[in-house]
Amino acid sequence: MDENERRERIGALARQIWEAEGRPDGQDQRHWLMAERLFDAELQAAGHTVETRR
């Protein structure tokens, strides 16, 4: 998976979180970070190695 695909998947997850929380304003960063953790968990569940990106 390339970086663009990764960002698209994380963006989709972040949007799902935002919508599930009632679309609150000002929570973009929190939603993105939550989505990154979910994405990493998806990769681990599928047996992929997760790189630390910090």
PyMOL commands that set and color helices and strands:
alter all, ss='L'
color gray80, all
select helices_A, chain A and resi 3-20+28-45
alter helices_A, ss='H'
color red, helices_A
deselect
rebuild
show_as cartoon
